[in-house]
Amino acid sequence: MKTQPPPIGQYTLQQRLYRDSISEVWRAYDADVRRPVLVKFFRTDFSNVTASLDNYVHGVERVAALHHPNIVPIHDVHILPSPSPDGSITLIALAMKYVEGPSLADYIRTTSAVGKQPLAAEVVAVFTSIAQALDVAHRHGIIHGNLKPSNILLDQSNAAAGRLGTPLLTDFGITKLLPSKNSNDIPSYLSPEQIKGIPADERSDIYTLGVVLYELYTGVLPFQGKRPIAIMMQHVNAQPTPPDLVNPTISLALTQVILRCLAKDPQERFPSAASLAVALANALHMVSPDDLRRSALLADGTNSVATPSRTRPLSPLPSTPLPPIQPRRRKSPFIVTTIIAILLLISAVFGTFLLLSPNGTTPSTQLVGNAFFLNSGQLNGGNNQGLNDELQIDLSNVPAPAAGKSYYAWLLGDINLTEESPIPLGRLTVVNGAVHFLYPGNKQHTNLLSFASRFLVTESDAHTPASDPLLDRSVWRYYSVLPQTPNPEDKLHFSMLDHLRHLLVESPEMNARGLHGGLAYWFGNNTAMVSNLAQTLVNDWQVKNASALHDQLIRILDYLDGPASIAADVPPNTPILADPHDVQIALFGPAPQDADPPGYVFQNEAPPGYVYLIETHINGAVLSPATTAGQRQIAISIAKNIDAIKHQFTQVYQDTKQLVNLSDTQLLNESSLTVLNEIRTQAQYAYTGTPDPATGTSQSGVLWIYNNLQRLATFD
């Protein structure tokens, strides 16, 4: 007689789908929400792994907190009684979304493994989704570490007939316990550093994606053998057979993408999954989706740019009473027409966390940390969502709340917009005097900086927190504000906050042209496009495709010149080949003869380039009242690095102009290859920065500039 397994919480086990030495996978039914789920059981001996059970559960909770349409949601985790007589084995059950459809492993078995070439459109679609999901996880400090085709599911619940389905990542490394000694897992997809015992990082996942790509296009794995140790040693020491030797139908460009992923040195791999996916689309002669290019910009800025720490030494600050609440009057989002409130002055120190006394009297003030905006990368080309939509809070030397009390974090609107409702961020937990808290934003991924300019921590009842902290200032404990006093010397009377929003949220010059996300974002986006185009030039030369070479050179000039100046640099009657929407404003170009103030929209005239516009807004920001010495120092560093980028753009511009008017024969000469390599190098330096041989990090570069512009909006 068949015995039905006992339920796990609200989950009734219905059918076992898979079983090996350390795990089981069941289809189950969730009685609470009346839907099928997948329940995975893992067996392990925690005495043989470094992480404790508590740390493991915490890791699962971090993965469960990831919300992305291409990540399988984890609903629940259960720790079950040990099935072993001595209690040495821990049994863990994870409940997650039930996915209808095959895995990428099944797709490979029906295409590559039987000699069928996968469709380029399907490969680009899968890797676009995977890349964006991975980069979101990486930005939250979560590494998959366990990527392989069987962990990429193809959800067909909403797919049209014959379509591949929606790719979904599952089984992040944190949700899969280290295999037991009885595991038969073959390490076919592990990176060299993981095999050597070095913890996986973002570029370890890039390596694994390279293995998956290799298998997709050859039908075989890059390293094979009968024993796991033999495969492991090949990953560490051997070079893979170039995939175009295994499958002669694939291009040299695609081969180079795959081999770059499989580099032994992690620093030689792509800096992010989105960058890999963009390069893959280019190699397959597919158009990179706009949101993929934008994700590459954000992910590369996080993963490949070393920036100064946001945490600064604690120091005492003189106390200042809080500003009075004033009646709200609406203003233009970009032009301040009326000063309604007097900004909080903190001895000329910008945005400081003030320690306020419980009774609301003159406070004892000290710097206790900072909160800064992050980008989730959940972008929408029609607005500025997905940028500055998360907030990281890091505090130190914070006393525990009083008995029965808890700390709560809030974002508040501008000082003169007192009708704006405070945004509750959540309860803050103090551990050894420190607070580390990430507010993941809302489901719409709203740009928080677009409406919030003040940060507040309150202390109130642990069970019934205040619904509106503006009504009772006695609960205020820590407070920070971005400078909002209009500069009387500014012709358009903008404040520092206005200029920060122009740079990071919306700018008047760009809003008039339907370009959303701020000057800094589009400066980075278009520089990334030039860098990507430049990477393809040498590949086109090597396959002797002069026509493609000409087109790519023209596209580079489209981005550098903009539509107002491009005609002077290309053959007569040459159309704009780049996306006309994206190149409305030039990357590079001369400063106007009669300088208009930052924020002037250039309604009936061609605007100057991004380099000039960003410089003017930075100058406007740091000349505003209440700017600190630290902010001025950041601005000086940004200006210095913009000068370096100007030099790199000049080199790319001159070299591209030199080649674009050559004949096909001249373009394919050896002498042209030297120039093409120089264009590629300088374009990459402009985007990612110039490598520092001493530290291995990149200096200057648009990614560095974007990251440091975001630092100007930090709540200290």
Secondary structure, DSSP 8 states (H G I E B T S, - for coil): -------BTTEEEEEEEEE-SSEEEEEEEETTTTEEEEEEEEEE-GGGSSS-HHHHHHHHHHHHT---TTB--EEEEEEE--SSTTS--EEEEEEEE---S-BHHHHHHHTGGGT----HHHHHHHHHHHHHHHHHHHHTT-------GGGEEEE-TT--TT---EEEE---GGGS----TT-----TT--HHHHTT----HHHHHHHHHHHHHHHHHSS-SS--SSHHHHHHHHHH-----HHHH-TTS-HHHHHHHHHHT-SSGGGS-SSHHHHHHHHHHHTT----HHHHHHHHHHHHHHS-----S-----B----------------SS------S----STT-TT--EE--TTSSS---B--EEEEEE------TTS-TTSS-EEEEEE-S-----TTEEEEEEEEE-TT-TTS--EEEEEE--BTTBEEEEE---TT---GGGTEEEEEEEEEESSS--S-GGG-GGGEEEEEE------TTSTT---HHHHHHHHHT--HHHHTTT--S-HHHHHHHHHHHHHHHHHHHHHHHHTT-HHHHHHHHHHHHHHHH-TTTGGGGS-TT----S-TTTTSS-SS----SS---TT---TTS----HHHHHHHHHHHHHTSTT--HHHHHHHHHHHHHHHHHHHHHHHHHHHHHHHHTS-HHHHTSHHHHHHHHHHHHHHHHHHH-EE-TTTS-EESHHHHHHHHHHHTT-B-
